[in-house]
Each structure stands twice: as C-alpha cells, then as structure tokens.
C-alpha cells in the first residue's frame, strides 16, 4: 500500500487559504493505515531503544529508506509542498 491516501489534498489553493487563515492545516486520513501502523511500530521501537525520555532524531527525512523519507519524497507530497511554497512566496528562488 502507498504512503498517502485519496484524501491527500490536491487543491493547493484551498490548503494555502486554510494555512493563511488558521496557521495550520489538518488533513484527516491523509496517510495510509499501513504507513501509520509502520510509523507507530517505529516509534515504539525508538522508545524501547531510548526509553521514555527526551531524544532527538536529526533530519529524519534524510535517512535512506526511513518512514519520514518515504513521506517526504512521495511525489504527491512534494507537489503539494512545492505548490504551497510558490503560492506563499511567488517571487522565491
């Protein structure tokens, strides 16, 4: 199963408008149940490894084959983020 579901937003203008209005956006059921189950298992393994204390994962999307990398590099996620950047900062480089 893929990372994102059919609920993942494709209307970047609507997402940008909500982001501007409230400062955040919540898209319910945007990631697949399979991805969510794997993410929960990963967090449980990190808690077992580090204990229930503060720890940091630096740049998780840069870790090859990580769940964060899978999400960050999904083409639909990249398209949405690129569109939001262009809408919010059209003169950007």
Backbone torsions as a table, in degrees:
resi	resn	phi	psi	omega
1	UNK	NA	149.2	-178.3
2	UNK	-75.4	178.1	-179.7
3	UNK	-77.7	-44.3	-175.1
4	UNK	-107.8	156.1	-179.9
5	UNK	-103.5	179.8	176.7
6	UNK	-67.9	-14.2	177.4
7	UNK	-78.2	-9.1	-179.9
8	UNK	-63.6	130.8	-172.8
9	UNK	-67.0	139.3	175.0
10	UNK	-112.9	-12.9	180.0
11	UNK	-92.3	88.5	-175.8
12	UNK	-66.2	-28.7	177.3
13	UNK	-64.8	-40.6	178.6
14	UNK	-67.2	-41.4	178.3
15	UNK	-64.3	-43.5	179.0
16	UNK	-62.3	-40.3	179.6
17	UNK	-64.3	-43.1	178.3
18	UNK	-65.8	-40.0	178.6
19	UNK	-63.0	-42.9	178.3
20	UNK	-65.9	-38.1	-176.6
21	UNK	-72.4	-41.8	-172.5
22	UNK	-115.5	-15.3	-178.9
23	UNK	89.3	-5.6	178.2
24	UNK	-156.9	163.2	-179.9
25	UNK	-137.4	134.4	174.8
26	UNK	-118.1	122.6	177.0
27	UNK	-111.7	103.1	-177.4
28	UNK	-68.2	140.1	176.4
29	UNK	58.0	35.6	-179.2
30	UNK	-82.3	-28.5	177.1
31	UNK	-101.2	151.2	-175.8
32	UNK	-68.9	152.0	175.9
33	UNK	-58.2	-35.6	178.2
34	UNK	-62.6	-46.5	179.6
35	UNK	-62.8	-42.4	-179.4
36	UNK	-63.0	-41.8	179.1
37	UNK	-64.0	-41.7	177.9
38	UNK	-66.0	-37.8	178.2
39	UNK	-65.7	-42.2	178.1
40	UNK	-63.3	-41.5	177.9
41	UNK	-63.8	-38.2	179.0
42	UNK	-64.9	-43.2	178.4
43	UNK	-63.4	-42.6	177.3
44	UNK	-59.5	-41.5	179.6
45	UNK	-66.5	-36.6	177.1
46	UNK	-65.6	-39.5	178.1
47	UNK	-65.9	-38.0	177.0
48	UNK	-65.5	-38.3	-178.1
49	UNK	-72.6	-44.0	-173.0
50	UNK	-102.4	-15.1	-174.0
51	UNK	83.2	170.5	-178.6
52	UNK	-85.9	74.7	179.1
53	UNK	-143.9	175.2	-180.0
54	UNK	-71.2	128.4	170.7
55	UNK	-147.6	160.6	-173.0
56	UNK	-124.9	140.0	171.8
57	UNK	-112.2	114.7	-176.6
58	UNK	-84.6	124.6	175.9
59	UNK	49.4	61.2	-175.9
60	UNK	-60.6	-29.0	-179.8
61	UNK	-71.1	-15.6	178.5
62	UNK	-85.6	-9.7	179.4
63	UNK	-77.4	117.8	-177.6
64	UNK	-58.0	133.8	178.4
65	UNK	66.1	17.4	178.0
66	UNK	-84.4	161.7	177.3
67	UNK	-63.7	-38.4	178.1
68	UNK	-64.8	-39.2	177.7
69	UNK	-65.3	-41.3	177.8
70	UNK	-58.1	-43.7	179.9
71	UNK	-70.6	-46.5	-176.7
72	UNK	-65.6	-30.8	-176.8
73	UNK	-99.3	5.9	175.5
74	UNK	-64.5	131.4	-176.8
75	UNK	-57.1	-36.7	179.4
76	UNK	-70.1	-36.5	176.7
77	UNK	-65.5	-45.8	-179.9
78	UNK	-62.5	-39.8	179.4
79	UNK	-63.5	-45.1	179.1
80	UNK	-62.9	-46.8	-178.2
81	UNK	-64.5	-39.3	177.0
82	UNK	-62.8	-44.8	179.5
83	UNK	-62.7	-43.6	179.2
84	UNK	-62.7	-38.3	177.7
85	UNK	-64.4	-43.7	-179.8
86	UNK	-67.2	-35.5	178.0
87	UNK	-69.8	-46.3	-176.1
88	UNK	-75.3	-25.9	-176.9
89	UNK	-144.7	70.4	-174.3
90	UNK	-63.3	-25.4	179.8
91	UNK	-88.1	4.3	-177.3
92	UNK	-66.6	158.4	179.7
93	UNK	-98.7	NA	NA
